[in-house]
Amino acid sequence: MKSLLAGTGIAILFVDFKLCILHFTPSTSQIINLIPSDVGRPLSHIASNLVGYDRILIDIQSVLDSLVPKEEEVQTTSGIWYLMRIRPYRTLENVVEGAVLCFVDISEKKKTL
């Protein structure tokens, strides 16, 4: 499963209820400064490359509290725009174990607007 997720090229980040990093795809490192040894660390200890968006921890906690997904358009310091989706992370048994963040590059779409 990890190889499949990594092969998509989509930045995906999984966190637990304490907002500690469970897993991430390599593409996520372009948005949030992550290295493999960051697994298990609180997301609050990691710097991001997001410009003008400092509510990521608040938004993740809101999704975990309400179980209502959230979407936000965010931009990195390198000028790349992403649609960030935050959703509860559910197991196969439908048990919520944290949150999953997906970042989809929407830079081309933003250029045409």
DSSP file (Angstrom, degrees, kcal/mol; ACC not computed):
  #  RESIDUE AA STRUCTURE BP1 BP2  ACC     N-H-->O    O-->H-N    N-H-->O    O-->H-N    TCO  KAPPA ALPHA  PHI   PSI    X-CA   Y-CA   Z-CA
    1    1 A M     >        0   0    0      0, 0.0     4,-2.5     0, 0.0     5,-0.2   0.000 360.0 360.0 360.0 -40.1    0.0    0.0    0.0
    2    2 A K  H  >  +     0   0    0      1,-0.2     4,-2.5     2,-0.2     5,-0.2   0.899 360.0  49.5 -61.9 -40.3    2.9    2.4    0.8
    3    3 A S  H  > S+     0   0    0      2,-0.2     4,-2.1     1,-0.2    -1,-0.2   0.891 110.0  51.6 -65.2 -39.4    4.4    1.8   -2.6
    4    4 A L  H  > S+     0   0    0      2,-0.2     4,-0.7     1,-0.2    -2,-0.2   0.939 112.1  45.3 -62.2 -48.1    1.0    2.5   -4.3
    5    5 A L  H >< S+     0   0    0     -4,-2.5     3,-1.0     1,-0.2     4,-0.5   0.919 113.6  49.4 -62.9 -43.8    0.5    5.8   -2.4
    6    6 A A  H >< S+     0   0    0     -4,-2.5     3,-1.0     1,-0.2    -1,-0.2   0.861 106.3  58.0 -63.9 -35.0    4.1    6.9   -3.1
    7    7 A G  H 3< S+     0   0    0     -4,-2.1    -1,-0.2     1,-0.2    -2,-0.2   0.639  91.0  70.8 -71.5 -15.1    3.7    6.1   -6.8
    8    8 A T  T << S-     0   0    0     -3,-1.0    -1,-0.2    -4,-0.7    -2,-0.2   0.769  93.8-136.8 -73.0 -24.3    0.8    8.4   -7.2
    9    9 A G    <   +     0   0    0     -3,-1.0     2,-0.4    -4,-0.5    -3,-0.1   0.484  61.9 130.1  78.4   1.3    2.9   11.5   -6.9
   10   10 A I        -     0   0    0     -5,-0.5     2,-0.6    94,-0.1    -1,-0.3  -0.725  64.7-119.7 -90.0 137.1    0.2   13.0   -4.7
   11   11 A A  E     +A  103   0A   0     92,-1.2    92,-2.7    -2,-0.4     2,-0.4  -0.665  40.8 173.9 -78.1 119.2    1.3   14.4   -1.3
   12   12 A I  E     -A  102   0A   0     -2,-0.6    13,-2.3    90,-0.2     2,-0.4  -0.994  11.1-173.7-131.8 134.1   -0.5   12.5    1.4
   13   13 A L  E     -AB 101  24A   0     88,-2.6    88,-3.1    -2,-0.4     2,-0.4  -0.995   6.6-161.0-130.6 130.1    0.0   12.9    5.2
   14   14 A F  E     +AB 100  23A   0      9,-3.1     8,-3.0    -2,-0.4     9,-1.2  -0.933  13.5 178.0-109.8 132.6   -1.5   10.7    7.9
   15   15 A V  E     -AB  99  21A   0     84,-2.7    84,-2.2    -2,-0.4     6,-0.2  -0.938  20.4-130.8-129.1 155.6   -1.6   11.9   11.5
   16   16 A D    >   -     0   0    0      4,-2.1     3,-1.9    -2,-0.3    82,-0.2  -0.221  44.7 -81.8 -91.7-172.2   -3.1   10.4   14.7
   17   17 A F  T 3  S+     0   0    0     80,-0.4    81,-0.1     1,-0.3    -1,-0.0   0.737 131.9  54.1 -65.3 -22.8   -5.4   12.0   17.2
   18   18 A K  T 3  S-     0   0    0      2,-0.1    -1,-0.3    24,-0.0     3,-0.1   0.339 119.4-112.5 -90.4   7.1   -2.4   13.7   18.9
   19   19 A L    <   +     0   0    0     -3,-1.9    24,-3.2     1,-0.3     2,-0.3   0.808  68.2 148.2  62.8  33.6   -1.4   15.2   15.5
   20   20 A C  B     -F   42   0B   0     22,-0.3    -4,-2.1    23,-0.1     2,-0.3  -0.763  56.1-100.8 -94.0 146.1    1.7   13.0   15.4
   21   21 A I  E     +B   15   0A   0     20,-2.7    19,-2.7    17,-0.4    -6,-0.2  -0.490  41.1 171.3 -72.4 125.9    2.9   11.9   12.0
   22   22 A L  E     -     0   0A   0     -8,-3.0     2,-0.3     1,-0.4    -7,-0.2   0.799  65.6 -23.3 -97.8 -42.1    2.0    8.3   11.1
   23   23 A H  E     -B   14   0A   0     -9,-1.2    -9,-3.1    16,-0.0    -1,-0.4  -0.971  56.4-173.3-166.2 154.0    3.0    8.1    7.5
   24   24 A F  E     -B   13   0A   0     -2,-0.3   -11,-0.2   -11,-0.2   -18,-0.1  -0.986  25.3-117.9-154.3 152.8    3.6   10.4    4.5
   25   25 A T    >   -     0   0    0    -13,-2.3     3,-1.7    -2,-0.3     4,-0.4  -0.568  36.1-109.3 -86.1 156.4    4.3   10.1    0.8
   26   26 A P  G >  S+     0   0    0      0, 0.0     3,-1.5     0, 0.0     4,-0.2   0.831 115.5  64.0 -55.5 -34.0    7.6   11.5   -0.6
   27   27 A S  G >  S+     0   0    0    -17,-0.3     3,-1.6     1,-0.3     4,-0.3   0.761  87.6  71.2 -62.8 -24.1    5.8   14.3   -2.4
   28   28 A T  G X> S+     0   0    0     -3,-1.7     4,-2.9     1,-0.3     3,-1.8   0.792  81.7  72.7 -62.7 -27.7    4.6   15.7    1.0
   29   29 A S  G <4 S+     0   0    0     -3,-1.5    -1,-0.3    -4,-0.4    -2,-0.2   0.675  88.4  61.2 -64.9 -16.9    8.2   16.8    1.7
   30   30 A Q  G <4 S+     0   0    0     -3,-1.6    -1,-0.3    -4,-0.2    -2,-0.2   0.684 115.9  31.9 -78.5 -18.4    7.8   19.6   -0.9
   31   31 A I  T <4 S+     0   0    0     -3,-1.8    18,-3.6     1,-0.4     2,-0.4   0.794 130.9  26.8-105.5 -43.5    5.0   21.1    1.2
   32   32 A I  B  < S-G   48   0C   0     -4,-2.9     2,-2.1    16,-0.3    -1,-0.4  -0.989  89.2-114.1-124.7 132.4    6.0   20.2    4.7
   33   33 A N        +     0   0    0     14,-2.3     2,-0.4    -2,-0.4    14,-0.3  -0.416  57.2 159.2 -71.8  81.7    9.6   19.8    5.6
   34   34 A L        -     0   0    0     -2,-2.1    -2,-0.0    -8,-0.1    -5,-0.0  -0.826  23.1-177.6-110.9 144.1    9.5   16.0    6.4
   35   35 A I    >   -     0   0    0     -2,-0.4     3,-2.8     1,-0.0     4,-0.3  -0.922  45.5-100.0-129.1 159.1   12.1   13.4    6.6
   36   36 A P  G >  S+     0   0    0      0, 0.0     3,-1.5     0, 0.0   -12,-0.0   0.810 119.9  60.8 -51.3 -34.8   11.6    9.7    7.3
   37   37 A S  G 3  S+     0   0    0      1,-0.3     4,-0.0     3,-0.1    -3,-0.0   0.555  86.4  77.8 -72.6  -4.6   12.7   10.0   11.0
   38   38 A D  G X   +     0   0    0     -3,-2.8     3,-2.6     2,-0.1   -17,-0.4   0.629  63.7 114.8 -77.1 -13.1    9.8   12.5   11.5
   39   39 A V  T <  S+     0   0    0     -3,-1.5   -17,-0.2    -4,-0.3   -16,-0.0  -0.408  81.8  23.3 -59.4 127.7    7.3    9.6   11.8
   40   40 A G  T 3  S+     0   0    0    -19,-2.7    -1,-0.3     1,-0.4   -18,-0.1   0.146  99.1 115.0  98.7 -17.1    6.0    9.7   15.3
   41   41 A R  S <  S-     0   0    0     -3,-2.6   -20,-2.7     1,-0.1    -1,-0.4  -0.533  76.7 -98.6 -83.8 152.0    6.9   13.3   15.9
   42   42 A P  B >   -F   20   0B   0      0, 0.0     3,-1.8     0, 0.0   -22,-0.3  -0.465  24.2-131.8 -65.8 138.5    4.2   16.0   16.5
   43   43 A L  G >  S+     0   0    0    -24,-3.2     3,-1.8     1,-0.3   -23,-0.1   0.803 105.0  70.0 -60.4 -28.5    3.3   17.9   13.3
   44   44 A S  G 3  S+     0   0    0    -25,-0.3    -1,-0.3     1,-0.3   -24,-0.1   0.687  92.4  58.6 -64.0 -17.4    3.6   21.1   15.4
   45   45 A H  G <  S+     0   0    0     -3,-1.8     2,-0.4     2,-0.1    -1,-0.3   0.492  93.8  82.6 -87.4  -4.2    7.4   20.5   15.6
   46   46 A I  S <  S-     0   0    0     -3,-1.8     2,-0.3    -4,-0.2   -12,-0.1  -0.847  74.5-133.1-109.6 135.6    7.8   20.5   11.8
   47   47 A A        -     0   0    0     -2,-0.4   -14,-2.3   -14,-0.3     2,-0.3  -0.603  21.3-150.1 -82.4 144.0    8.1   23.6    9.6
   48   48 A S  B     -G   32   0C   0     -2,-0.3   -16,-0.3   -16,-0.2   -17,-0.1  -0.704  18.8-135.7-109.0 166.1    5.9   23.9    6.5
   49   49 A N        +     0   0    0    -18,-3.6    28,-2.0    -2,-0.3     2,-0.3   0.064  63.6 127.3-102.5  21.0    6.5   25.7    3.2
   50   50 A L  E     -C   76   0A   0     26,-0.2     2,-0.5   -19,-0.2    26,-0.3  -0.620  52.9-139.7 -84.9 139.2    3.0   27.1    3.2
   51   51 A V  E    S-C   75   0A   0     24,-3.2    24,-0.5    -2,-0.3    -2,-0.1  -0.850  76.7  -9.2-100.9 126.8    2.5   30.8    2.7
   52   52 A G  S    S+     0   0    0     -2,-0.5     2,-0.4     1,-0.1    -1,-0.2   0.677 104.7 107.0  67.4  18.5   -0.1   32.7    4.7
   53   53 A Y        +     0   0    0     -3,-0.2     3,-0.2    22,-0.1    -3,-0.1  -0.852  24.1 148.9-132.5  98.0   -1.7   29.5    6.1
   54   54 A D        +     0   0    0     -2,-0.4     3,-0.2     1,-0.1     4,-0.2   0.176  54.9  83.9-113.2  15.9   -0.9   29.0    9.7
   55   55 A R     >  +     0   0    0      1,-0.2     4,-3.3     2,-0.1     5,-0.3   0.228  50.9 112.5-101.5  13.1   -4.2   27.2   10.7
   56   56 A I  H  > S+     0   0    0      1,-0.2     4,-2.4    -3,-0.2     5,-0.2   0.900  81.0  44.3 -57.7 -44.3   -3.2   23.7    9.6
   57   57 A L  H  > S+     0   0    0     -3,-0.2     4,-2.4     2,-0.2    -1,-0.2   0.905 115.3  48.7 -67.0 -40.4   -3.1   22.3   13.1
   58   58 A I  H  > S+     0   0    0     -4,-0.2     4,-2.2     2,-0.2    -2,-0.2   0.914 112.6  48.4 -63.7 -43.4   -6.4   24.0   14.0
   59   59 A D  H  X S+     0   0    0     -4,-3.3     4,-2.0     2,-0.2    -2,-0.2   0.891 111.1  49.5 -67.4 -39.2   -8.0   22.7   10.9
   60   60 A I  H  X S+     0   0    0     -4,-2.4     4,-2.3    -5,-0.3    -1,-0.2   0.941 112.2  48.3 -63.6 -45.7   -6.9   19.2   11.4
   61   61 A Q  H  X S+     0   0    0     -4,-2.4     4,-2.4     1,-0.2    -2,-0.2   0.883 109.0  54.2 -62.9 -37.4   -8.1   19.2   15.0
   62   62 A S  H  X S+     0   0    0     -4,-2.2     4,-2.5     2,-0.2     6,-0.4   0.905 108.9  48.2 -61.5 -42.6  -11.4   20.6   13.8
   63   63 A V  H  X S+     0   0    0     -4,-2.0     4,-2.7     1,-0.2    -2,-0.2   0.905 112.3  49.1 -64.9 -41.4  -11.8   17.7   11.4
   64   64 A L  H  < S+     0   0    0     -4,-2.3    -2,-0.2     1,-0.2    -1,-0.2   0.877 114.6  45.2 -65.7 -37.1  -11.0   15.2   14.1
   65   65 A D  H  < S+     0   0    0     -4,-2.4    -2,-0.2    -5,-0.2    -1,-0.2   0.886 128.5  24.9 -72.8 -39.6  -13.5   16.8   16.5
   66   66 A S  H  < S-     0   0    0     -4,-2.5    -2,-0.2    -5,-0.2    -3,-0.2   0.652  89.0-137.0-101.1 -18.4  -16.3   17.2   14.1
   67   67 A L     <  +     0   0    0     -4,-2.7    -4,-0.1    -5,-0.3    -3,-0.1   0.685  61.9 133.3  61.6  20.8  -15.5   14.4   11.5
   68   68 A V        -     0   0    0     -6,-0.4    -1,-0.2    -5,-0.2    -2,-0.2  -0.903  57.9-124.3-101.3 120.2  -16.5   17.0    8.8
   69   69 A P        -     0   0    0      0, 0.0     2,-0.4     0, 0.0    18,-0.2  -0.160  24.2-153.4 -60.4 156.9  -13.9   17.1    6.0
   70   70 A K  E     - D   0  86A   0     16,-2.3    16,-3.1     2,-0.0     2,-0.4  -0.985   7.5-162.2-134.5 144.2  -12.3   20.5    5.1
   71   71 A E  E     + D   0  85A   0     -2,-0.4     2,-0.3    14,-0.2    14,-0.2  -0.969  13.1 170.4-125.2 144.4  -10.8   21.8    1.9
   72   72 A E  E     - D   0  84A   0     12,-2.2    12,-3.4    -2,-0.4     2,-0.6  -0.984  31.4-129.7-151.0 139.2   -8.5   24.8    1.5
   73   73 A E  E     + D   0  83A   0     -2,-0.3     2,-0.3    10,-0.2    10,-0.2  -0.829  37.9 178.4 -89.0 125.9   -6.4   26.2   -1.4
   74   74 A V  E     - D   0  82A   0      8,-2.8     8,-3.2    -2,-0.6     2,-0.4  -0.909  18.0-148.4-130.0 155.0   -2.9   26.7   -0.1
   75   75 A Q  E     -CD  51  81A   0    -24,-0.5   -24,-3.2    -2,-0.3     6,-0.2  -0.951  10.8-138.9-125.3 144.2    0.3   28.0   -1.7
   76   76 A T  E >   -C   50   0A   0      4,-2.3     3,-2.1    -2,-0.4   -26,-0.2  -0.493  33.1-103.3 -93.9 168.3    4.0   27.0   -1.1
   77   77 A T  T 3  S+     0   0    0    -28,-2.0   -27,-0.1     1,-0.3    -1,-0.1   0.736 122.0  60.3 -62.3 -22.3    6.9   29.3   -0.9
   78   78 A S  T 3  S-     0   0    0    -29,-0.2    -1,-0.3     2,-0.1   -29,-0.0   0.402 121.6-106.7 -87.1   3.7    7.9   28.1   -4.4
   79   79 A G  S <  S+     0   0    0     -3,-2.1     2,-0.4     1,-0.3    -2,-0.1   0.511  71.8 141.4  89.6   5.2    4.6   29.4   -5.8
   80   80 A I        -     0   0    0     25,-0.0    -4,-2.3     1,-0.0     2,-0.4  -0.678  40.9-144.7 -84.7 132.2    2.9   26.0   -6.3
   81   81 A W  E     -D   75   0A   0     -2,-0.4    25,-2.4    -6,-0.2    26,-0.7  -0.780  18.2-174.7 -97.3 140.0   -0.8   26.0   -5.4
   82   82 A Y  E     -DE  74 105A   0     -8,-3.2    -8,-2.8    -2,-0.4     2,-0.7  -0.975  28.1-133.8-131.2 145.6   -2.5   22.9   -3.9
   83   83 A L  E     -DE  73 104A   0     21,-2.8    21,-2.2    -2,-0.4     2,-0.5  -0.911  32.1-156.6 -90.8 115.3   -6.0   21.9   -3.0
   84   84 A M  E     -DE  72 103A   0    -12,-3.4   -12,-2.2    -2,-0.7     2,-0.5  -0.841   9.4-169.1 -98.3 126.9   -5.6   20.6    0.5
   85   85 A R  E     -DE  71 102A   0     17,-2.7    17,-2.4    -2,-0.5     2,-0.5  -0.969   3.3-165.7-116.2 128.7   -8.2   18.1    1.7
   86   86 A I  E     +DE  70 101A   0    -16,-3.1   -16,-2.3    -2,-0.5    15,-0.2  -0.966  18.9 163.4-114.1 125.3   -8.4   17.1    5.3
   87   87 A R  E     - E   0 100A   0     13,-2.3    13,-2.9    -2,-0.5     2,-0.1  -0.953  44.6 -92.5-136.8 154.5  -10.5   14.1    6.2
   88   88 A P  E     - E   0  99A   0      0, 0.0     2,-0.7     0, 0.0    11,-0.3  -0.456  41.0-128.0 -62.5 141.5  -10.9   11.7    9.1
   89   89 A Y  E     - E   0  98A   0      9,-3.3     8,-3.0   -74,-0.2     9,-0.8  -0.855  30.6-169.9 -95.4 116.8   -8.7    8.6    8.5
   90   90 A R  E     - E   0  96A   0     -2,-0.7     6,-0.2     6,-0.2     2,-0.1  -0.853  14.3-135.0-111.6 143.0  -10.8    5.5    8.9
   91   91 A T    >   -     0   0    0      4,-2.3     3,-2.1    -2,-0.4    -1,-0.0  -0.246  40.7 -92.5 -80.0 176.5   -9.6    1.9    9.2
   92   92 A L  T 3  S+     0   0    0      1,-0.3    -1,-0.1     2,-0.1    -2,-0.0   0.761 130.5  58.5 -61.5 -24.3  -11.2   -1.0    7.3
   93   93 A E  T 3  S-     0   0    0      2,-0.1    -1,-0.3     1,-0.0     3,-0.1   0.309 121.2-111.6 -87.1   8.6  -13.3   -1.5   10.4
   94   94 A N  S <  S+     0   0    0     -3,-2.1     2,-0.5     1,-0.2    -2,-0.1   0.761  70.1 144.5  66.7  28.9  -14.6    2.1    9.9
   95   95 A V        -     0   0    0      2,-0.0    -4,-2.3     0, 0.0     2,-0.4  -0.861  52.2-125.2 -98.1 128.7  -12.8    3.2   13.1
   96   96 A V  E     + E   0  90A   0     -2,-0.5    -6,-0.2    -6,-0.2     3,-0.1  -0.611  34.8 168.8 -75.4 124.5  -11.4    6.8   13.0
   97   97 A E  E     -     0   0A   0     -8,-3.0   -80,-0.4    -2,-0.4     2,-0.3   0.315  60.8 -57.5-117.3   4.6   -7.7    6.6   13.9
   98   98 A G  E    S- E   0  89A   0     -9,-0.8    -9,-3.3   -82,-0.2     2,-0.3  -0.993  70.6 -56.4 155.1-149.2   -6.6   10.2   12.9
   99   99 A A  E     -AE  15  88A   0    -84,-2.2   -84,-2.7    -2,-0.3     2,-0.4  -0.936  30.0-148.8-131.1 153.2   -6.7   12.4    9.9
  100  100 A V  E     -AE  14  87A   0    -13,-2.9   -13,-2.3    -2,-0.3     2,-0.5  -0.986   9.6-159.6-122.0 133.4   -5.4   12.2    6.3
  101  101 A L  E     -AE  13  86A   0    -88,-3.1   -88,-2.6    -2,-0.4     2,-0.4  -0.949   6.4-169.3-112.8 129.8   -4.3   15.3    4.4
  102  102 A C  E     -AE  12  85A   0    -17,-2.4   -17,-2.7    -2,-0.5     2,-0.5  -0.970   4.9-161.5-119.3 134.5   -4.1   15.2    0.6
  103  103 A F  E     -AE  11  84A   0    -92,-2.7   -92,-1.2    -2,-0.4     2,-0.5  -0.967   6.7-171.5-118.6 116.7   -2.5   17.9   -1.5
  104  104 A V  E     - E   0  83A   0    -21,-2.2   -21,-2.8    -2,-0.5     2,-0.3  -0.936  28.9-117.6-111.4 126.8   -3.4   18.0   -5.2
  105  105 A D  E     + E   0  82A   0     -2,-0.5   -23,-0.3   -23,-0.2     3,-0.1  -0.462  38.9 166.1 -65.8 120.0   -1.5   20.5   -7.4
  106  106 A I     >  +     0   0    0    -25,-2.4     4,-2.4    -2,-0.3   -24,-0.2   0.062  36.0 118.8-120.3  21.8   -3.9   23.0   -8.9
  107  107 A S  H  > S+     0   0    0    -26,-0.7     4,-1.9     1,-0.2     5,-0.1   0.897  75.6  50.0 -57.7 -44.3   -1.3   25.5  -10.1
  108  108 A E  H  > S+     0   0    0      1,-0.2     4,-1.3     2,-0.2    -1,-0.2   0.904 110.7  50.2 -63.0 -40.5   -2.3   25.2  -13.8
  109  109 A K  H  > S+     0   0    0      1,-0.2     4,-0.6     2,-0.2     3,-0.3   0.910 109.0  51.8 -62.4 -42.8   -6.0   25.8  -12.8
  110  110 A K  H >< S+     0   0    0     -4,-2.4     3,-0.6     1,-0.2    -1,-0.2   0.845 105.3  56.6 -64.1 -34.0   -5.0   28.9  -10.8
  111  111 A K  H 3< S+     0   0    0     -4,-1.9    -1,-0.2     1,-0.2    -2,-0.2   0.839 104.8  51.6 -66.0 -33.4   -3.1   30.2  -13.9
  112  112 A T  H 3<        0   0    0     -4,-1.3    -1,-0.2    -3,-0.3    -2,-0.2   0.604 360.0 360.0 -82.1 -10.8   -6.2   30.1  -16.0
  113  113 A L    <<        0   0    0     -4,-0.6    -1,-0.2    -3,-0.6    -2,-0.2   0.462 360.0 360.0 -85.1 360.0   -8.3   32.0  -13.6
